[in-house]
Amino acid sequence: MSAEKVENIPAGDEPFLGTLDIALLVALIAGATWYFMRSRKKEEEPIRSYSIQPTTVSTTISSDNSFIKKLKASGRSLVVFYGSQTGTGEEFAGRLAKEGIRYRMKGMVADPEECDMEELLQLKDIPNSLAVFCLATYGEGDPTDNAMEFFEWLSNGDADFNGLNYAVFGLGNKTYEHYNKMAIYVDQRLEELGATRVFELGLGDDDANIEDDFITWKDRFWPAVCDFFGIEGGGEEVLMRQFRLLEQPNVQPDRVYTGEIARLHSLQNQRPPFDAKNPFLAPIIVNRELHKGGDRSCMHIELDITGSKMRYDAGDHVAMYPVNDTEIVEKLGKLCNADLDTVFSLINTDTDSSKKHPFPCPTTYRTALKHYLEITAIPRTHILKELAEYCTDEADKEVLRSMSSITPEGKEKYQSWIQDACRNIVHILEDIKSCRPPIDHICELLPRLQPRYYSISSSSKLYPNHVHVTAVLVQYKTPTGRINKGVATSFLKNKIPGQEDVRVPVFIRKSQFRLPTKPEIPVIMVGPGTGLAPFRGFIQERQHLRDEGKIVGETILYFGCRKKSEDFIYAEELEEYIKKGTLTMKTAFSRDQSEKIYVTHLIEKDADLIWNVIGENKGHFYICGDAKNMAVDVRNILVQILVTKGNMSETDAVQYLKKMEAQKRYSADVWS
């Protein structure tokens, strides 16, 4: 046996690496460094980056929920909180915070849901500090989802707000009974707890002109703030961009958002739980026309939610994220001379803001316009003010500036030329031909595309894996001769089962609109037109309970439409429920005779029946539909029935209805 000769070297003198080992290691490190730098440069290097003057000099980035730390770190004294369901409250808050710089008050926008609101007690420690609340009222006088915890804390606690300076602007709608209830409550409650009101409560009415209400309030708010803090007026107004543009042609395709609401690839890789930030892609399995004639369209749509683990009850809402029409997207891109397939990001110049981008980025302009922005919304005055800077014609510039001003002439022009004429951003750019803004600024200015909510028109007792929707197609001719189309209903109209992709992103929103827990309690439902939607689910559920042998109280429906032969939706189904003894139905077909008849006329005639149900038998009363006229009229008629049949004074009758509301015996699911 032969053996290699091994030289004996003392252990302590043995080299750790040989010369060849070292050479190989150096080569590997150099190669890895070169590859990493090359990959990074390839992914991150943009074609061009537009640098915009930031609204703050702070570079501190805080990931916690302490707004006090952020204010102190960035030398700010103004914080504007928002309670928003559709984005308007957040938009108003952003405009106030941005304007603060003009009055030597650096501002910050804050979502109360993401903040430790108990820190309001520490705000007084910051000199000349001010908290402003832009609060919308939602549903039946409720706080918005993101302001719910703040509302509960404020209601249940007894904090000492002595030293806190505040102001409140409310967003409401006068057609609803609880007009601006949230803002009114917060304004009074803060004063009760010792805070100092710097300026009077502002109340915005979305049924009239909430933009006018806001800018009128804001115009008086700032001088009051200056007086309160001893600030010498406002400087010259300087228009500043809140976001800077970064074009990213070399970003990897799988890192680009294509319509997702929050998590990248969430629409491709679906996983529960599904909610507003993670919607479920539900296939449309039925899309049929309900109207039998006439020039209007009403769709019955069935969504398949199998495998989503989403649950719903009759009376809940389904929310759907729509997509803007391709034609209007292309038109806007052309007007802005944009390449819609450019990949870009808009990055907040305020490094302390929790909102780093106005929508998911990076994405393409095409995706942003289709999935993330309200193109068809009526632009507010601040948008017109920014657009004016891009006019090459001085007359055009003056027109836009005038409409964005608070002068009586400017307001009148805005009302007639923008609101009454129903002009959206595309119409404005078409009609003011010298105005050609860059597409990235349009993406910054336009509000975020919001989900659309529909009353579910089915019962989960019968359809646990299907959600039914009843929706009228929105389409109308404007005074300028253009045809405006509803974003969501136009999107749904084209989703025909059997085609390539008929899925829509949806989630379920729980409601307080509920049948009584005891089925033997009688119910009255008033639902003309598509107001029938939730009651279809109620009736299905009452029938299901009867089929199970349960005792079910009287179920009375007041339904109305224009013509029995044209828009009497679900007529055959309802007739079947009548034959089975489950339903009593009263109908009003307004145009089938010379004198128009509405559901309100039927309710007036049925005073004895109404009193028997809600007075003598403690039944439940429901309204669904138009808030502005029908719901108000029905409520007034109920008051008169309580006066005449219940022998009450008008004051007692109003209180009786309020008590019914508190007991969930009187419920309204209405819209304006």
VOGU-3710 file (C-alpha; in Angstrom, 3 decimals, decimal comma):
1> msaekvenip> 0,000/0,000/0,000  1,426/3,348/-0,984  0,755/6,575/0,862  1,283/10,271/0,142  3,919/11,925/2,208  2,363/14,471/4,564  4,527/17,216/5,940  4,040/17,757/9,633  3,230/21,456/10,299  2,482/22,681/13,810
11> agdepflgtl> -1,221/23,511/14,200  -0,620/27,082/15,250  1,413/27,837/12,125  -1,096/26,418/9,552  -2,439/29,225/7,153  -6,263/29,631/7,165  -6,472/30,224/3,384  -3,985/29,431/0,686  -2,979/31,858/-2,060  -5,277/30,166/-4,589
21> diallvalia> -8,215/30,265/-2,106  -7,756/34,001/-1,573  -7,622/34,689/-5,298  -10,826/32,735/-5,900  -12,623/34,509/-3,013  -11,636/37,975/-4,298  -12,897/37,067/-7,770  -16,233/35,842/-6,390  -16,765/39,013/-4,287  -15,903/41,271/-7,234
31> gatwyfmrsr> -18,291/39,365/-9,508  -21,156/39,474/-7,007  -20,659/43,215/-6,402  -20,657/43,952/-10,132  -23,853/41,899/-10,668  -25,672/43,558/-7,722  -24,777/47,102/-8,813  -25,711/46,363/-12,403  -29,133/44,893/-11,404  -29,882/47,769/-9,054
41> kkeeepirsy> -28,985/50,369/-11,642  -31,096/48,596/-14,238  -34,172/48,456/-11,998  -34,022/51,863/-10,361  -32,638/54,281/-12,904  -35,497/56,386/-14,305  -35,558/58,157/-17,641  -36,207/61,393/-15,803  -37,323/62,579/-12,403  -39,166/65,850/-11,869
51> siqpttvstt> -38,039/67,458/-8,661  -40,769/69,502/-6,982  -40,356/71,909/-4,087  -41,478/69,904/-1,033  -44,085/71,264/1,344  -41,891/70,396/4,316  -38,195/70,433/5,086  -38,457/67,450/7,401  -36,745/64,221/6,462  -37,887/62,276/9,511
61> issdnsfikk> -39,874/59,175/8,721  -41,998/57,806/11,533  -43,724/54,464/11,228  -45,658/54,646/14,492  -49,083/56,201/15,031  -47,854/59,231/16,975  -48,943/62,361/15,149  -47,469/64,471/17,971  -43,966/63,098/17,259  -44,391/63,872/13,571
71> lkasgrslvv> -45,574/67,417/14,260  -42,670/68,121/16,613  -40,054/66,523/14,367  -41,100/68,574/11,346  -41,815/71,862/13,122  -45,544/71,850/12,389  -48,442/73,157/14,419  -51,507/72,317/12,291  -53,053/68,846/12,064  -56,154/68,227/9,962
81> fygsqtgtge> -58,072/65,035/10,734  -60,646/63,632/8,341  -63,607/61,296/8,635  -64,340/60,263/5,072  -66,376/57,538/3,379  -66,104/58,647/-0,250  -62,870/60,650/-0,213  -64,295/64,200/-0,118  -63,503/64,749/3,563  -59,933/63,594/2,983
91> efagrlakeg> -59,652/65,922/-0,022  -60,868/68,936/1,987  -58,420/68,080/4,780  -55,556/67,970/2,289  -56,477/71,351/0,864  -56,560/72,959/4,330  -53,220/71,455/5,363  -51,614/72,579/2,108  -52,898/76,144/2,513  -51,520/76,366/6,056
101> iryrmkgmva> -48,047/77,227/4,745  -49,438/80,460/3,330  -50,431/81,440/6,885  -47,175/80,310/8,496  -48,788/77,146/9,835  -47,196/74,013/8,462  -49,912/71,405/8,234  -50,297/67,653/8,276  -53,245/65,492/7,210  -54,107/62,628/9,546
111> dpeecdmeel> -56,463/59,669/9,456  -57,883/59,196/12,977  -57,983/55,444/12,405  -54,194/55,429/12,047  -53,508/57,761/14,994  -53,458/57,483/18,757  -56,184/60,083/19,248  -55,523/60,327/22,978  -52,492/62,386/21,932  -54,896/65,266/21,297
121> lqlkdipnsl> -54,370/65,979/24,995  -50,687/66,717/24,245  -51,291/69,030/21,270  -51,461/72,062/23,581  -47,740/71,531/24,333  -46,936/72,630/20,758  -47,020/76,468/20,521  -49,799/77,972/18,350  -51,167/74,514/17,587  -54,515/73,853/15,949
131> avfclatyge> -56,549/70,701/15,258  -59,086/70,868/12,432  -61,655/68,115/11,813  -63,229/67,557/8,380  -65,937/65,050/9,265  -68,562/63,435/7,080  -71,784/61,980/8,468  -72,585/58,547/7,126  -75,770/56,472/7,040  -78,276/57,331/9,752
141> gdptdnamef> -76,180/59,969/11,521  -73,188/57,661/12,014  -69,457/58,414/11,918  -67,518/57,166/8,905  -65,688/53,867/9,269  -62,302/55,515/9,836  -63,688/57,885/12,511  -65,662/55,283/14,465  -63,060/54,625/17,181  -62,405/58,350/17,659
151> fewlsngdad> -66,149/58,986/18,001  -66,540/56,215/20,595  -63,528/57,450/22,582  -64,817/61,031/22,547  -68,357/59,926/23,498  -67,433/57,607/26,343  -64,504/59,450/27,880  -64,196/62,594/29,974  -60,799/63,837/28,803  -59,723/67,362/29,735
161> fnglnyavfg> -59,170/69,256/26,487  -58,347/72,544/28,151  -55,714/74,236/25,963  -56,685/72,438/22,746  -57,538/74,799/19,875  -59,885/73,362/17,267  -62,267/73,956/14,368  -64,720/71,622/12,618  -66,085/71,443/9,086  -68,882/68,958/8,439
171> lgnktyehyn> -69,823/67,154/5,251  -73,487/66,174/5,066  -76,631/66,197/2,983  -79,796/68,054/3,968  -82,039/65,434/2,384  -81,034/63,074/5,201  -82,680/63,500/8,567  -79,442/63,467/10,568  -77,825/66,306/8,650  -74,151/66,713/9,649
181> kmaiyvdqrl> -74,816/64,981/12,954  -71,200/63,855/13,373  -69,643/67,308/12,902  -72,216/68,988/15,125  -71,591/66,441/17,883  -67,769/66,647/17,758  -67,882/70,461/17,712  -70,111/70,566/20,816  -68,369/67,718/22,617  -64,887/69,249/22,305
191> eelgatrvfe> -66,220/72,512/23,739  -67,904/70,631/26,598  -64,566/68,998/27,439  -62,773/72,347/27,663  -61,330/72,857/24,162  -61,288/76,302/22,533  -63,235/76,775/19,294  -61,057/78,959/17,043  -63,710/79,352/14,343  -67,388/78,531/13,966
201> lglgdddani> -68,611/75,129/12,825  -68,877/74,863/9,033  -71,669/72,762/7,528  -71,347/71,514/3,956  -74,472/70,366/2,091  -73,795/67,863/-0,683  -77,383/68,173/-1,903  -76,699/71,806/-2,849  -73,073/72,860/-3,451  -70,685/71,459/-0,868
211> eddfitwkdr> -67,697/72,954/-2,703  -69,165/76,434/-2,360  -69,942/75,777/1,312  -66,350/74,685/1,916  -64,534/77,524/0,127  -66,862/80,124/1,691  -66,164/78,710/5,169  -62,437/78,391/4,416  -62,217/82,001/3,233  -63,462/83,191/6,642
221> fwpavcdffg> -61,622/80,492/8,597  -58,084/81,609/7,782  -58,519/85,282/8,825  -60,036/84,061/12,117  -57,026/81,772/12,646  -54,642/84,653/11,934  -56,470/86,860/14,453  -56,500/84,130/17,085  -52,776/83,385/16,845  -51,654/86,936/16,020
231> iegggeevlm> -50,400/86,021/12,555  -50,006/88,909/10,110  -52,337/87,762/7,351  -51,498/85,406/4,529  -48,706/85,713/2,037  -49,046/85,374/-1,706  -50,731/82,149/-2,729  -48,202/79,759/-4,228  -49,418/76,669/-6,047  -47,343/73,690/-4,972
241> rqfrlleqpn> -47,279/70,120/-6,096  -47,837/67,616/-3,304  -46,314/64,726/-5,275  -43,223/64,487/-7,442  -43,087/62,419/-10,618  -40,740/59,484/-11,078  -40,935/57,721/-14,445  -39,723/54,124/-14,239  -39,274/52,518/-17,661  -37,024/49,732/-16,383
251> vqpdrvytge> -39,073/48,514/-13,448  -39,817/44,791/-13,621  -43,351/44,084/-14,997  -44,256/41,971/-11,961  -43,668/45,012/-9,707  -46,196/47,205/-11,560  -49,725/47,620/-10,179  -52,457/46,717/-12,665  -55,580/47,719/-10,739  -55,019/46,196/-7,293
261> iarlhslqnq> -56,424/48,235/-4,417  -53,595/47,653/-1,949  -51,543/44,434/-2,101  -49,594/43,814/-5,314  -50,953/40,789/-7,230  -53,954/40,552/-4,865  -56,310/40,155/-7,836  -54,201/37,317/-9,254  -53,422/35,568/-5,964  -56,696/35,856/-4,061
271> rppfdaknpf> -56,728/35,058/-0,379  -59,232/35,910/2,386  -60,295/37,828/4,351  -61,838/40,031/1,667  -62,631/43,657/2,433  -62,279/47,193/1,051  -58,512/46,847/0,637  -58,635/43,265/-0,572  -61,757/42,779/-2,733  -62,876/39,414/-4,068
281> lapiivnrel> -63,032/38,910/-7,838  -66,599/37,624/-8,171  -67,772/36,124/-11,461  -71,057/37,501/-12,831  -73,193/34,434/-13,548  -76,432/36,260/-14,445  -76,939/39,674/-16,083  -80,476/40,146/-17,365  -82,736/43,072/-18,189  -85,656/43,672/-15,812
291> hkggdrscmh> -87,515/46,393/-17,735  -89,951/45,159/-20,355  -90,061/48,407/-22,329  -89,337/52,122/-22,328  -86,016/53,882/-22,864  -84,436/53,005/-19,500  -82,563/49,892/-18,402  -82,537/48,040/-15,075  -80,206/45,097/-14,552  -80,556/42,006/-12,382
301> ielditgskm> -77,028/40,772/-11,671  -75,928/37,699/-9,741  -72,405/37,487/-8,326  -70,839/34,149/-7,377  -68,972/34,428/-4,064  -68,239/30,693/-3,705  -64,951/30,104/-1,883  -64,631/33,711/-0,688  -65,725/32,994/2,897  -67,741/36,216/2,676
311> rydagdhvam> -71,068/36,128/4,496  -74,006/38,478/4,188  -77,462/39,066/5,625  -80,525/40,479/3,892  -80,192/44,273/4,095  -76,394/44,368/3,724  -74,597/46,165/0,894  -72,219/44,835/-1,722  -69,494/47,248/-2,784  -67,992/47,067/-6,247
321> ypvndteive> -64,870/48,686/-7,658  -65,735/49,885/-11,184  -63,425/50,620/-14,115  -63,580/53,789/-16,193  -64,648/53,510/-19,824  -61,715/52,932/-22,213  -62,947/55,601/-24,632  -62,847/58,421/-22,062  -59,448/57,232/-20,783  -57,977/57,370/-24,294
331> klgklcnadl> -59,561/60,776/-24,876  -57,985/62,217/-21,708  -54,596/60,758/-22,616  -54,778/62,377/-26,054  -55,788/65,775/-24,615  -52,734/65,648/-22,340  -50,457/64,382/-25,136  -49,522/61,411/-22,958  -48,111/57,966/-23,590  -50,551/56,007/-21,418
341> dtvfslintd> -48,268/52,971/-21,204  -45,530/54,900/-19,371  -44,749/53,354/-15,974  -44,510/55,952/-13,219  -44,846/56,719/-9,523  -46,120/59,832/-7,759  -44,183/60,244/-4,513  -45,354/62,457/-1,656  -42,959/65,341/-1,023  -44,089/65,265/2,615
351> tdsskkhpfp> -41,912/62,505/4,000  -43,878/62,395/7,272  -47,156/61,601/5,564  -48,486/58,077/5,956  -49,832/58,434/2,419  -46,728/57,925/0,286  -48,637/57,766/-3,018  -52,101/59,012/-4,087  -52,831/55,494/-5,421  -50,853/52,228/-5,790
361> cpttyrtalk> -47,491/52,862/-7,492  -45,644/52,129/-9,710  -48,326/51,802/-12,359  -49,080/53,047/-15,870  -51,055/56,177/-16,707  -53,592/53,923/-18,410  -54,124/51,864/-15,245  -54,280/54,987/-13,064  -56,976/56,541/-15,260  -58,960/53,315/-15,608
371> hyleitaipr> -58,789/51,949/-12,067  -57,729/54,639/-9,614  -59,148/58,055/-10,596  -62,616/59,644/-10,811  -62,452/60,936/-14,382  -66,195/61,569/-14,677  -66,559/63,490/-11,394  -67,419/67,204/-11,489  -64,068/68,937/-10,715  -63,891/71,136/-7,629
381> thilkelaey> -62,617/74,709/-7,723  -59,056/73,960/-6,561  -58,580/71,785/-9,666  -59,642/74,660/-11,917  -57,169/76,948/-10,143  -54,310/74,531/-10,891  -55,453/73,959/-14,488  -55,387/77,720/-15,140  -51,579/77,683/-14,897  -51,384/75,510/-18,013
391> ctdeadkevl> -53,416/77,825/-20,264  -51,456/79,542/-23,023  -54,381/81,868/-23,737  -54,792/84,592/-21,105  -58,583/84,711/-21,607  -58,837/80,957/-20,910  -56,634/81,365/-17,850  -58,854/84,139/-16,523  -62,026/82,053/-17,024  -60,631/79,188/-14,932
401> rsmssitpeg> -59,250/81,518/-12,258  -62,580/83,305/-12,015  -64,500/80,036/-11,517  -62,076/79,000/-8,767  -62,521/82,281/-6,888  -64,999/83,177/-4,145  -66,415/86,204/-5,957  -70,174/86,101/-6,626  -69,490/86,203/-10,377  -66,965/83,373/-10,112
411> kekyqswiqd> -69,299/81,209/-8,050  -72,156/81,817/-10,471  -69,942/80,921/-13,434  -68,746/77,723/-11,698  -72,345/76,746/-10,942  -73,576/77,255/-14,504  -70,518/76,278/-16,573  -69,285/73,332/-14,476  -72,020/71,973/-12,230  -75,211/72,652/-14,178
421> acrnivhile> -73,520/71,679/-17,463  -72,139/68,478/-15,811  -68,644/69,057/-17,236  -65,942/66,626/-16,175  -62,176/67,028/-16,672  -62,331/65,775/-20,284  -65,099/68,231/-21,186  -63,154/71,120/-19,645  -60,010/70,321/-21,634  -62,077/69,882/-24,801
431> dikscrppid> -63,735/73,279/-24,372  -60,717/75,247/-23,101  -58,384/74,361/-25,919  -55,291/76,230/-24,735  -55,232/74,276/-21,472  -52,907/71,296/-21,814  -51,729/70,103/-18,381  -49,229/67,247/-17,985  -50,911/63,915/-17,352  -49,039/63,372/-14,061
441> hicellprlq> -50,530/66,562/-12,586  -54,004/65,438/-13,679  -53,369/62,162/-11,835  -52,432/64,139/-8,723  -55,452/66,452/-8,901  -58,289/64,023/-9,617  -59,971/62,309/-6,625  -59,598/58,576/-6,050  -62,123/56,313/-7,782  -64,459/55,048/-5,056
451> pryysissss> -66,325/51,745/-4,761  -70,052/51,858/-5,542  -72,471/50,405/-2,997  -75,634/48,474/-3,800  -78,320/47,105/-1,504  -78,175/43,332/-1,800  -81,415/42,051/-3,332  -81,249/38,454/-2,100  -81,293/36,438/1,110  -78,324/34,318/2,150
461> klypnhvhvt> -80,807/31,808/3,553  -81,653/30,923/-0,039  -78,484/32,040/-1,817  -75,498/31,616/0,541  -73,004/31,638/-2,361  -74,685/34,227/-4,569  -75,212/37,971/-4,150  -77,995/39,586/-6,203  -77,812/43,229/-7,337  -80,568/45,400/-8,847
471> avlvqyktpt> -79,188/48,456/-10,639  -80,573/51,092/-13,030  -78,248/52,059/-15,880  -77,198/55,705/-15,417  -77,027/57,607/-18,697  -78,162/61,136/-19,515  -77,704/63,994/-21,980  -76,043/67,136/-20,616  -76,895/70,764/-21,540  -73,821/70,764/-23,814
481> grinkgvats> -75,249/67,847/-25,817  -72,819/65,258/-24,443  -73,885/61,862/-23,118  -72,676/61,223/-19,563  -72,613/57,625/-18,346  -72,500/56,193/-14,856  -69,110/54,569/-14,259  -70,287/51,493/-12,375  -73,551/50,687/-14,165  -71,957/51,148/-17,608
491> flknkipgqe> -69,143/48,850/-16,484  -71,674/46,246/-15,288  -73,842/46,511/-18,396  -70,974/45,198/-20,524  -70,241/42,246/-18,243  -72,131/39,489/-20,047  -71,732/35,894/-18,687  -69,987/33,660/-21,197  -67,512/36,315/-22,284  -63,799/36,099/-21,504
501> dvrvpvfirk> -63,607/37,967/-18,184  -66,826/38,803/-16,358  -65,422/39,143/-12,854  -65,740/42,271/-10,705  -63,875/43,197/-7,481  -66,370/43,229/-4,592  -66,655/43,136/-0,807  -69,567/43,044/1,656  -70,420/45,974/3,920  -72,549/45,184/6,943
511> sqfrlptkpe> -75,675/47,246/7,555  -78,099/48,035/10,373  -80,992/47,537/7,924  -82,354/44,312/9,408  -85,518/42,267/9,696  -86,841/41,889/13,267  -85,215/39,023/15,150  -88,686/37,640/15,935  -90,317/36,611/12,633  -93,846/36,979/14,029
521> ipvimvgpgt> -93,425/40,776/14,175  -95,243/42,487/11,258  -93,269/44,657/8,827  -94,112/47,434/6,365  -91,675/48,100/3,516  -91,763/51,164/1,251  -89,572/50,651/-1,834  -90,449/52,272/-5,159  -88,234/51,463/-8,166  -84,913/49,874/-7,238
531> glapfrgfiq> -85,784/50,710/-3,624  -87,378/47,252/-3,812  -83,879/45,664/-3,804  -83,325/44,932/-0,076  -87,005/44,039/0,382  -86,697/41,294/-2,212  -84,179/39,715/0,185  -86,502/40,367/3,153  -89,442/38,699/1,387  -87,314/35,708/0,369
541> erqhlrdegk> -86,278/35,297/3,993  -89,842/35,566/5,335  -90,970/32,947/2,781  -88,082/30,681/3,814  -89,145/30,925/7,469  -92,745/30,055/6,554  -91,500/27,073/4,550  -89,715/25,915/7,710  -93,013/26,050/9,585  -92,282/29,241/11,524
551> ivgetilyfg> -95,026/31,753/12,366  -94,352/34,874/10,304  -96,072/38,198/10,839  -97,709/40,281/8,149  -95,331/41,403/5,373  -96,625/44,510/3,574  -94,891/46,086/0,566  -95,579/49,493/-0,987  -94,077/49,483/-4,472  -94,228/52,104/-7,197
561> crkksedfiy> -92,913/52,661/-10,713  -93,896/54,541/-13,873  -95,770/51,918/-15,877  -96,862/48,410/-14,961  -96,092/47,148/-18,459  -92,559/48,617/-18,566  -90,723/48,917/-15,249  -92,581/46,748/-12,748  -89,475/44,786/-11,724  -89,726/41,257/-10,284
571> aeeleeyikk> -93,502/41,336/-10,907  -93,846/37,556/-11,405  -91,852/36,747/-8,252  -93,921/39,129/-6,145  -97,190/37,684/-7,483  -96,024/34,218/-6,396  -95,376/35,433/-2,842  -98,881/36,955/-2,786  -100,417/33,657/-3,929  -98,556/31,800/-1,176
581> gtltmktafs> -99,933/34,213/1,436  -96,526/35,570/2,407  -96,909/39,066/0,965  -99,456/41,875/0,863  -98,558/44,331/-1,894  -99,818/47,852/-2,629  -98,765/49,259/-6,017  -98,679/52,730/-7,535  -98,015/53,085/-11,281  -97,566/56,849/-11,615
591> rdqsekiyvt> -98,037/57,156/-15,382  -100,732/54,564/-16,060  -103,466/57,155/-15,547  -103,925/60,878/-16,170  -103,395/61,790/-12,516  -100,080/60,603/-11,118  -100,232/58,243/-8,146  -97,235/57,574/-5,903  -96,621/55,285/-2,913  -97,088/58,292/-0,623
601> hliekdadli> -100,730/58,550/-1,751  -101,294/54,881/-0,895  -99,738/55,280/2,556  -101,962/58,294/3,304  -105,046/56,234/2,445  -103,896/53,310/4,600  -103,663/55,280/7,860  -105,600/52,632/9,833  -103,396/49,798/8,537  -100,192/51,728/9,255
611> wnvigenkgh> -101,270/52,559/12,808  -102,315/48,967/13,420  -98,859/47,718/12,459  -96,531/50,327/14,008  -98,760/51,529/16,844  -100,866/48,645/18,100  -98,611/45,719/17,130  -95,185/47,339/17,512  -94,217/46,396/13,969  -91,194/47,552/11,960
621> fyicgdaknm> -91,247/50,199/9,226  -88,651/50,351/6,427  -87,953/52,861/3,642  -85,559/52,381/0,745  -85,035/54,754/-2,185  -84,920/58,480/-2,848  -83,894/60,502/0,207  -84,690/63,938/-1,128  -88,424/63,632/-1,748  -89,957/60,208/-1,162
631> avdvrnilvq> -88,336/59,398/2,197  -89,048/62,871/3,604  -92,675/62,746/2,421  -93,234/59,280/3,901  -91,827/60,357/7,255  -94,083/63,427/7,317  -97,114/61,274/6,491  -96,215/58,890/9,327  -96,134/61,827/11,742  -99,651/62,828/10,641
641> ilvtkgnmse> -100,903/59,231/10,997  -99,516/59,093/14,533  -101,251/62,399/15,310  -104,667/61,377/13,924  -104,768/57,661/14,730  -102,533/57,606/17,796  -104,064/60,738/19,363  -100,636/62,333/19,761  -99,462/65,907/19,492  -97,091/66,580/16,610
651> tdavqylkkm> -94,194/66,845/19,059  -95,088/63,474/20,598  -95,463/61,922/17,140  -91,959/63,069/16,142  -90,596/61,679/19,417  -92,434/58,393/18,817  -90,680/58,019/15,463  -87,324/58,821/17,055  -87,978/56,152/19,666  -88,804/53,702/16,869
661> eaqkrysadv> -85,452/54,559/15,270  -83,595/53,970/18,525  -85,338/50,588/18,857  -84,426/49,739/15,212  -88,149/49,614/14,401  -87,864/52,464/11,891  -85,040/52,078/9,352  -84,096/53,883/6,170  -81,688/52,868/3,405  -81,846/55,954/1,203
671> ws> -79,735/57,876/-1,307  -79,902/61,288/-2,969
//
